[in-house]
Each structure stands twice: as structure tokens, then as C-alpha cells.
Amino acid sequence: QLQLVESGGGLVQAGGTLRLSCVASGRTFETYVMGWFRRPPVKVREFVASISASGVGTLYAVSVKGRFTISRDNAKNTVYLQMNSLKPEDTAVYYCNADKRRSYAYKMDPGAFDSWGQGTQVTVSS
């Protein structure tokens, strides 16, 4: 099982950009589908984006499609989330997670995961 550490969050004005990173410790990172999730204030955790084990396939939530880009570097055991054109409604704690059961990008269910990292806070001011 991978240990995951998120970083890169911060305070940014609407329209700004941030790049989140998630570093995984453990072997066989390249066999996991990786996903980004977020938990807005007083809301439940939701799916943001996922990327296939190979990095070829990606899938996005409708709310971020066209603004966010997920990518991965299997040599560095790292998955990224490039966030452009940020909106106040993107304010949330962002988390990553990993699924070894599948190899393709899919809409990952946050409820399917028992363990989460500390996340990284993203705050977008209007």
C-alpha cells in the first residue's frame, strides 16, 4: 500500500493558478490509478480527477474540466494537479489517493477509500 503526501496548496486570487503534488512512497506506483479529491467547507469529499496507471488516460469532474490537468511522473512516484482559472468554489482541502484494482482512469468513489493523507489546503479569494 502506498503512503501519500500532498503539497502545493495555498491562498490565491480568483483566476490564479496552483500546482499540487502528491508523492507516493512504496513500490509499484506505476501500477496504481491515481486520483485527486477535494473536500470543500461543510461538504463531503468529492472526486476531482484521475489518471491511468500508464498516464495515458485521464478523467475529470465536470466542474474542473478544461481548467485542471492531472499528470504523473512514474519515475518520481508523483502525481500532479495543475489548477488554472481558479474560482472561489474551488476552495477546499485537496487529497490524492491510489487504486491498484484498476489500471484505467475512472470516476473514483471517495467512499471506497479507508485511508487518507493530511491533504493540502487551497483557498481562492474573490
Stockholm file with secondary structure:
# STOCKHOLM 1.0

chainA/1-126         QLQLVESGGGLVQAGGTLRLSCVASGRTFETYVMGWFRRPPVKVREFVASISASGVGTLYAVSVKGRFTISRDNAKNTVYLQMNSLKPEDTAVYYCNADKRRSYAYKMDPGAFDSWGQGTQVTVSS
#=GR chainA/1-126 SS CCEEEEECCEEEETTCCEEEEEEEESSCGGGSEEEEEEECTTSCCEEEEEECSSSCCEEECTTTTTTEEEEEEGGGTEEEEEECSCCGGGCEEEEEEEESSCSSCCCCCGGGCSCCCCCEEEEEEC
#=GC SS_cons         CCEEEEECCEEEETTCCEEEEEEEESSCGGGSEEEEEEECTTSCCEEEEEECSSSCCEEECTTTTTTEEEEEEGGGTEEEEEECSCCGGGCEEEEEEEESSCSSCCCCCGGGCSCCCCCEEEEEEC
//
